Amino acid sequence: MKTIVITGATSGIGLSVLKQSLKKGFKVIGIGRDQNKIDIVTNELSEYVSKEYLIFLKADLMELTEVKRVGLEIKKYLQEINSGLLDALINNAGCVRNWYSTNSQGYEQQFALNHLAGFYLTHFLLDCIIKAKGKILITSSKSHMNTKIRWNDIMFEKHYHPLLVYKQSKLANMLFSYELNNRYKALGIKAYGIDPGLVNTNIGLKNTGGLVKFVWNIRKRFGLSPEVPAKTYLYLLEEMPSPIDLYYHNSKPAYYSSEVNFKNSFRFFVLSEQLCNIKFGDFS
Ligand SMILES: NC(=O)c1ccc[n+]([C@@H]2O[C@H](COP(=O)([O-])OP(=O)(O)OC[C@H]3O[C@@H](n4cnc5c(N)ncnc54)[C@H](OP(=O)(O)O)[C@@H]3O)[C@@H](O)[C@H]2O)c1
């Protein structure tokens, strides 16, 4: 039985990936932030999924302290059940905001959840993924194109623009995937960025308002059902495509931004380490 972890597993794309993964026989550790939603999903699935196949953990991944707590909890659990092997980590939780807001550490929220949470969680689970020669799937987006990292104002403190902040966070997902392959593919692990396309979820309606909410309410009607992009995740979980093809859409490699390169990915990785106050994957 292969074990996977999915963040943002209580709604939208993450929930569809969770359901399709269970149907394919994966053991799933879902992470959700809301106990009520966790209970609803667990009850719905309990009729046809045996308890050993689905575990949910609650964590507010906006906060690095919570990421650390749940990361260590998963690691301990994996050590107890299967010698610490993790076949895949799916960093999918994400948000949009239409105003500048920070987590308790003072980090801008889209940056903190869409990038840093996945970066930091991967740090805690890296050795489990290496042991299993596993995969890291990161939900990026086509919106990572036509933008750059704002090295001088990484959290957009000076000039906040919700869409540019979101685009940067999705470029961050690509840089992280790229650098993971640079550093660790020799150890047998693979990282992929995924473009789910435009998907009919409520992401733009949660903790937003004004223009963002108005636009998303219209835009989401043109989106696909989350079941469609979930198939790409299952394809990457089940097949062994080359990590040279870094970025996938509709289960096929897609073109990604030229900003995703060795120089930027290295620099961004080091910056992320500094922001999390870690040496990635090092617990000594
Ligand atoms: N929808 C699109 O068109 C689209 C396109 C490209 C990329 N994406 C990306 O797809 C990913 C999933 O988004 P979605 O569209 O499926 O929207 P969604 O349904 O809102 O999914 C986002 C998930 O993240 C979780 N989450 C939010 N804040 C969290 C926190 N503080 N701690 C832990 N989990 C938290 C949400 O939990 P709750 O269930 O409690 O809200 C939800 O499960 C995101 O990374 C997004 O950027 C979406």
The ligand as an SDF file (V2000), in Angstrom:
LIG
                    3D

 48 52  0  0  0  0  0  0  0  0999 V2000
   -9.1600   27.0080   -8.8310 N   0  0  0  0  0  0  0  0  0  0  0  0
   -8.3230   27.2930   -9.8170 C   0  0  0  0  0  0  0  0  0  0  0  0
   -8.7300   27.7060  -10.9240 O   0  0  0  0  0  0  0  0  0  0  0  0
   -6.8500   27.1040   -9.6260 C   0  0  0  0  0  0  0  0  0  0  0  0
   -6.0290   27.3020  -10.7470 C   0  0  0  0  0  0  0  0  0  0  0  0
   -4.6560   27.1340  -10.5930 C   0  0  0  0  0  0  0  0  0  0  0  0
   -4.1340   26.7550   -9.3690 C   0  0  0  0  0  0  0  0  0  0  0  0
   -4.9700   26.5870   -8.2940 N   0  0  0  0  0  0  0  0  0  0  0  0
   -4.3610   26.1850   -7.0260 C   0  0  0  0  0  0  0  0  0  0  0  0
   -4.9940   25.0030   -6.5880 O   0  0  0  0  0  0  0  0  0  0  0  0
   -4.7880   24.8560   -5.1820 C   0  0  0  0  0  0  0  0  0  0  0  0
   -6.0950   24.4130   -4.5440 C   0  0  0  0  0  0  0  0  0  0  0  0
   -7.0250   25.4510   -4.7190 O   0  0  0  0  0  0  0  0  0  0  0  0
   -8.5650   25.1990   -5.0790 P   0  0  0  0  0  0  0  0  0  0  0  0
   -8.8570   25.9890   -6.3060 O   0  0  0  0  0  0  0  0  0  0  0  0
   -8.8830   23.7690   -5.0150 O   0  0  0  0  0  0  0  0  0  0  0  0
   -9.2900   26.0080   -3.9180 O   0  0  0  0  0  0  0  0  0  0  0  0
   -9.8600   25.5240   -2.4990 P   0  0  0  0  0  0  0  0  0  0  0  0
  -10.9880   24.5940   -2.7190 O   0  0  0  0  0  0  0  0  0  0  0  0
  -10.1150   26.7470   -1.7260 O   0  0  0  0  0  0  0  0  0  0  0  0
   -8.6530   24.7030   -1.9210 O   0  0  0  0  0  0  0  0  0  0  0  0
   -7.6710   25.2890   -1.1220 C   0  0  0  0  0  0  0  0  0  0  0  0
   -7.4030   24.3580    0.0230 C   0  0  0  0  0  0  0  0  0  0  0  0
   -6.4400   24.9450    0.9030 O   0  0  0  0  0  0  0  0  0  0  0  0
   -6.9490   24.8720    2.2200 C   0  0  0  0  0  0  0  0  0  0  0  0
   -6.4580   25.9490    3.0660 N   0  0  0  0  0  0  0  0  0  0  0  0
   -6.7270   27.2700    2.9620 C   0  0  0  0  0  0  0  0  0  0  0  0
   -6.1470   27.9410    3.9690 N   0  0  0  0  0  0  0  0  0  0  0  0
   -5.4960   27.0150    4.7270 C   0  0  0  0  0  0  0  0  0  0  0  0
   -4.7450   27.0900    5.9090 C   0  0  0  0  0  0  0  0  0  0  0  0
   -4.5210   28.2570    6.5350 N   0  0  0  0  0  0  0  0  0  0  0  0
   -4.2550   25.9450    6.4280 N   0  0  0  0  0  0  0  0  0  0  0  0
   -4.4820   24.7430    5.8290 C   0  0  0  0  0  0  0  0  0  0  0  0
   -5.1900   24.6220    4.6990 N   0  0  0  0  0  0  0  0  0  0  0  0
   -5.7080   25.7450    4.1580 C   0  0  0  0  0  0  0  0  0  0  0  0
   -8.4460   24.9720    2.0560 C   0  0  0  0  0  0  0  0  0  0  0  0
   -9.1110   24.5130    3.2230 O   0  0  0  0  0  0  0  0  0  0  0  0
  -10.7240   24.6830    3.3970 P   0  0  0  0  0  0  0  0  0  0  0  0
  -11.3160   23.5010    2.7040 O   0  0  0  0  0  0  0  0  0  0  0  0
  -10.8900   24.6690    4.8650 O   0  0  0  0  0  0  0  0  0  0  0  0
  -11.1080   25.9890    2.7610 O   0  0  0  0  0  0  0  0  0  0  0  0
   -8.6710   24.1090    0.8390 C   0  0  0  0  0  0  0  0  0  0  0  0
   -8.7550   22.7540    1.1830 O   0  0  0  0  0  0  0  0  0  0  0  0
   -4.2440   26.1870   -4.6910 C   0  0  0  0  0  0  0  0  0  0  0  0
   -2.8570   26.0680   -4.4870 O   0  0  0  0  0  0  0  0  0  0  0  0
   -4.5070   27.1310   -5.8690 C   0  0  0  0  0  0  0  0  0  0  0  0
   -3.5680   28.1750   -5.9220 O   0  0  0  0  0  0  0  0  0  0  0  0
   -6.3010   26.7380   -8.4060 C   0  0  0  0  0  0  0  0  0  0  0  0
  1  2  1  0
  2  3  2  0
  2  4  1  0
  4  5  1  0
  4 48  2  0
  5  6  2  0
  6  7  1  0
  7  8  2  0
  8  9  1  0
  8 48  1  0
  9 10  1  0
  9 46  1  0
 10 11  1  0
 11 12  1  0
 11 44  1  0
 12 13  1  0
 13 14  1  0
 14 15  2  0
 14 16  1  0
 14 17  1  0
 17 18  1  0
 18 19  2  0
 18 20  1  0
 18 21  1  0
 21 22  1  0
 22 23  1  0
 23 24  1  0
 23 42  1  0
 24 25  1  0
 25 26  1  0
 25 36  1  0
 26 27  1  0
 26 35  1  0
 27 28  2  0
 28 29  1  0
 29 30  1  0
 29 35  2  0
 30 31  1  0
 30 32  2  0
 32 33  1  0
 33 34  2  0
 34 35  1  0
 36 37  1  0
 36 42  1  0
 37 38  1  0
 38 39  2  0
 38 40  1  0
 38 41  1  0
 42 43  1  0
 44 45  1  0
 44 46  1  0
 46 47  1  0
M  CHG  2   8   1  16  -1
M  END
$$$$
